Amino acid sequence: MRRSLPHLSLPLTAVLGLAGLATGTVTATTADAATTQYVAMGDAYAGGEGAPADLSGFDVDSGSCHRTALAWPRLLASAKGFSLETTKSGHTTTFAGHIACTDAATDGLTTTTTQGEPAQLTQIASMSPKPQLVTVMVGAADARLRSVLWACRTETACLEAISAARTVTRTKLPARFARTFAQVKTSTKARVIVVGYPQFYASPSTAALSECPGITLNQLAELRAYAADLEAALTAGAKAAGVEFVSTLDVTQGRELCTANPLLNDVVQDGASLTAQSGRPTALGQSALASRVSSYLTRYPKAPNKAPTASFTFQRKAGTSNRVILNAGASRDPDGIITSYTWVANGKVIGTGKVLTITVQRGRTQRVYLTVKDNRGATATVQRLVSPASAAVR
């Protein structure tokens, strides 16, 4: 494959400027500096592996986790005025909240060590103050990305490797991601935002083939489908866990691998493995990711409100033949509380409150509508046909 042009280790201010030029505007602000404590979890894509030109560009105390000031969480924190500063292991460091680590998988967030560092949730448990915002960028290792890159770089059963990875990604990872993200949400009690991965490879074309000799149109199509599968699994996992998801699949559009100026480092074989930078974002790629997440947070300074679910049961009141008790106790709000219950029949409000008793003539049915409203104004409505004859006695 084509070797990307070398990239420079840029100062933070320059990278922020490049982010604005490349994919949007990242505007620095200090509005949330005093209140928003931020922790960035994940793997190399959030740690910054691939952005510095050499080892001197990584934090000295990050060891083989290879965290860097060029990583998108650091750029985001600077642009938004978020604080990554926290007391950790008995000392205070400016970037102790940046705990993403090269090669971390989902279990590296929850239970196992990665590159000699404790599980990332274990690290958060010892932090003070606790985070209010947590971003998570993980899943590439679970989806066998490095194996796929290796197979297609060395032309060793490329399609077979992609097929196996896609099967795992589609069948096993949505549930695994859901469990991981739910555990992060429960453990941190913070706003949790899952960040997806960029598209790795260019669309099949003769231009792409010229940039990546040895690759085929079919392989490019399958590589893109693989990235889409990973996106779908992350989206499903985030939804099931009740956390937010930010897609970055298109931030590399026109600048994927196998294009003239990719935002990802070329996949390079180094003996029996790949170079650490292979397939990971360059400094400009990290800037593009920062810009995308920054734009999302500008649009949603608070987590988007999830609508409530309206549901009710009904039972005939004991000792009566035509009195029916309506109970909306089964209604739920996933991210807040329900503040009002409104009952309507025949176009008129017949009552409010979680429980309501109404009269329905024997042998008749009554169509009843329940509308619930949550603490942020979202509503949901459900309807049922109510009849004393079909209601169990209470």
N, C-alpha and C positions, 0 to 999 in steps of 0.2 A: 504494500500500500504506500501511497504518497506520504512522505515525511513532512509534517507541518513546519512552517517557518518558526525559528526560535522566538520565544516571547520574553519580554523584559519583566523583571521584578520592579513594579511601579510603586511609587509612594501612594499612600491612601487617598490623598486629595486628587491625584491624577486618575486613579482607578474610578473614583466616584464620578469624575467628569466624563470618562469614557463610557461609563454605564449609561449616562444620560444621552450621550451621542448615539450609542448603539441601539438601545431598545426603549428609551423613554426617559423620563426625568426623575432623578433621585434628588429630592430637595432636603437639605439638612434642616432639622428642627430640634429644639430643645424642650418642646412643650411637655413631653412625657418623661423627661430625664429623671425627675424626682420620684416618679411613681412606678414606672414600668421596669421591673426587674426581669431580665431576659436570660433564658438558657437555651442554647442551640445543641440539640442532640443529632446523632446520625453517623454517617460514614465519610469516606474520602470526599464525596461531592459537597458535603457541608464543612468538612475540615479544611479543605483547600489544597489537597494533594493534586499536583498538576499545574498549579498557578505560579509558584516561584520557579526561577530558572535553575536553582540548585538548593542544596540543603541549608545554606545560610539564610534562605528566605523563610524558614520555619521557626516557630517559637522554640526557644532553647529548652523550655521545660516540658515540651509536648512529646519528647522522645520519638518513638516510631509512629505515633499517631499523626505526626506531621500536620499540625494546625498552623495557620498562617493569617496574618493581617489582611491578606488578599482574598480570604474566603468570604462568600456572600453573607453569612451571618454577621461577620465583623463590619462589613460595609453597610449592612442594613442597620445595625446598632448605631453606627456613627451617623447615618443619614436621618434616622428617626429619633435620635437622642435616647435610645434605650440603654439601660445599664447592664453590662455583663459582669460587673464587679460583685464579688461575693466572698464571704469568708469560707474557706474550704481547707480541710485538713489542718486547721489551726493557724492559717495565715490568710491574709487578704491579698488577692491579686486582681489586677484590672480586667483580665479576661478569663477568670476562673469559670465563668458560666458557659464558655465555649468548650464543650466536651466531646464534640464529634471526633471520630477516630477512624483512620484508614482501616478498611476491611471489616468494619463492624457490620454484623448482621443483626436481625431482630433480637436474638438471644443476647447479643452484646449490649443491648439496651436494658434488658431485664434481669439477666442472671449470670452471664459469663464475662470473664475478663477479655479484653481486646488489646493487643500490643502491650500487655502488662498492666493495663489500667483496669480498675474495677468496673463492674457493670454500670452503665450510665445512670440508672435510677438509684443505685447505691451511692453514687457521687452526689446526686441531687439531695438525697436524704440527709447528708451532712452539711449542706449549704445553709448559709444565713446571710441575707434574708432569703425566703423562699421565692421562687419565680412566680411572676404573674402571667408571663407569656413563655411558652415552650414551642420551638419549631422542631420538627422531626423530619429528617431526610434519610430514609433507610429502605432497604429492600433489594438493592442491586446484587448483594452477595447471596441472598436467599434465592434470587432468580438466576443465579449462575452466570452473571454477566461476564466475569473474567474468563470463564471456560468458553463461552461463546466467542468472545473476542479472540482468544487464543486459537480456537479451531478455525475461524475464518481468516485469521492472519497467516496461519501456517498451512492453510488449505488442507486441514486434517478433518475430514468428515464434518464440514461446516454446517450443511443442512441438517445432518443428524443431531448435532449439538444444539442447534436452534430448536429443532422439534422437541427434543427432550426438555429443554429449558421452558419452552412454551407450555408444555403439558403440566409441568410442576407449577408454573406461574398461574395458569388458569384454574387448576384443580385444588391446589393446596394453599396457595399464598393468600387469597382473600380472607380466609378464616384465621390464618396465622397473623396477618396484619391487623385484623380486627382485635384479636386478643392482645397484641402488643400495644396498640394505640389506646385501647381501653385501660390497660394497666398503667400507661403513662398518665392518662387523664385522672384515674383514681388516685395514683400515688402522688402526683404533683398538685392536684386540685387547681391547676392553672388553665388558662386558655391554651388549647393545643391546636397547632396548625401543622398538618402534614404537607410537605412540599414534594412534588413529583420530580421525575427526571426529565431532562431534555431528550429529544429525539437524537439518536446516536448517528445514524447513517442517512445519506442523501437519498432522494427518490431515484428509482432506476432510470438511468439515461446514459447516452453515449458519453456525455461530459463527465458523469460520475465514474464511468469505466476508465476513462483516460486518466483520472486522478488516482484511481486505485487499481492498477494493473493486477490481474489475477482474480479479481472478484467478478461475479456474474450478476446479470439483471435479476435473476431469480433469488440469489442470495441477498441482494439489497432489499428486495421486496419482503423477504422473510425476516430480515433483521429489523425492518421498520415495523412489521407486524408484531415482532417480539417486544419491541419497545411499547407498542400500543397495548399489548397484553399486560405488561407491567403497570402501565398507567391505569388500566381498568381494575386490576387487582388492588392497587393502592386506593383508588377511588372507592371501591366497594368496602375495603377495610375501614377507611375513615368514616364512611357513612354508617356502617354497622356499629362503630365505636362511639358515634355521636360527636366526632371532632371535625374540624374544618379541613378542606383540601384545596391546595393551590396547584393548578397545573402549570408546568413549565415545558410541556412537550414541544411547543412551537417557538421557544425562545432562540433555538438554533436554526430556525427555518432559513434555508439558503446558505447556511454556514455550518452544516453538519460535516462529519467525516466524509471524505470523498468529494469535497468541494474545494475551491481554490483557496479560501481563507476561513478554515474551520474555527469554531469556538471551542473545539475539543482537541486535545493532543492526539496526534496520530498514534495508531496501534503499532508498537515497535517490539520486535522479538529481541530478547536479551538472554541468549543461551537457551535454557530450558524453561524460561518464563517470559513474561512481558515486563517492560519497564514500568515502574510505579506510576508514571504519568499517563500511560496508555489509556486512551478513551476518556480521560478525565478533563474537566474544564480548564481552559487557559485562564489567565488573569481577566481577559475580556469576557470569557464565558462566565466566570464568577460574577462579574459586574452585571451581565445580563440577567442572571438569576436574582441578584440583589434587587435589580430594578423591578422585576416581576413581582417579587414578594412585597416590596415597598409600595407598589401601585395597589396591590390587594389591600394592604393595611390602610392606605389612604382612603380607599373606597369603603372599607369596613374597619373603622377605628375600634369598634366593638364587634364581637362575634355576631354574624348575621342571625337574626331571630329565627328559630325553628318553630313552625306552626304547631299548635296543639292538635290533639286528636279528640273528636267528640264521640262519645259513646254513652248509651244508657240502657238500663234494663227496666222492666215494669212487672208489677205483681198486684193481684187483686187484694184489696185490704180485707183483713179478716173480719167476718161478721157482716159483710156487705155483699151486694150482688152487682153493683155498678160503680164502685169506687176503685180507682187504680192508682197505685203509688209508682211514680216515675223517679228513677234514681240514676244520676249522672256520675256516680262515684267511679265508674270505669274510664272516664275521660282523663287524659294525661297531657302534660306539657313537658317535652324533653329537656328544655333548658331554662325553665322558670316555673311559674305557678299560674294556675287558672284563677282569674279574678272575678269572672261573672258567668252565670248560666242563664240563658234566656229561652223560654219555652213558647212555641207558637203553634196555633192550630186554626184552621180556617182563616188564615191571613191576619190573625190577631194575637197579641201577646197574652198568654193565659197564666203566666207566672214567671218567677225568677227563683234562683237558688238551686243548690245541688239536688235537693229532694223536693218533689211536688206531688200533691195528691189531686187528681182530677176525677170528674164524673163522666162516664161513657155509658150510654144507654145499652141495656141488655140486647144482645143480638146485633149490635152495631159495631163498627170499627171506627177508629178516629186516627187520622194521620197527624202525627205529632213531630214537630221539628225542634231540635235542640241546637242552639248556637252557643259555643263557649269562646271566651276571649282570654288571652294570657296577659301577663303583666307588661308586655311590650306592644300590645295592641293587635296581635295576630288573632284571627278567628278561624273557627272550623264549625261546620254544620253537619248534622246527621238527621235522618228521618226514619221513623218506624210506624207501622200500623199497629195501633193499640186496641185491644179488645179484652173485656173482662173474662170472656169465655176462654181465651187462650193464655190467660195469666194465672200462674200458680198463686195459691192463697198465701198471704203473709200474716 
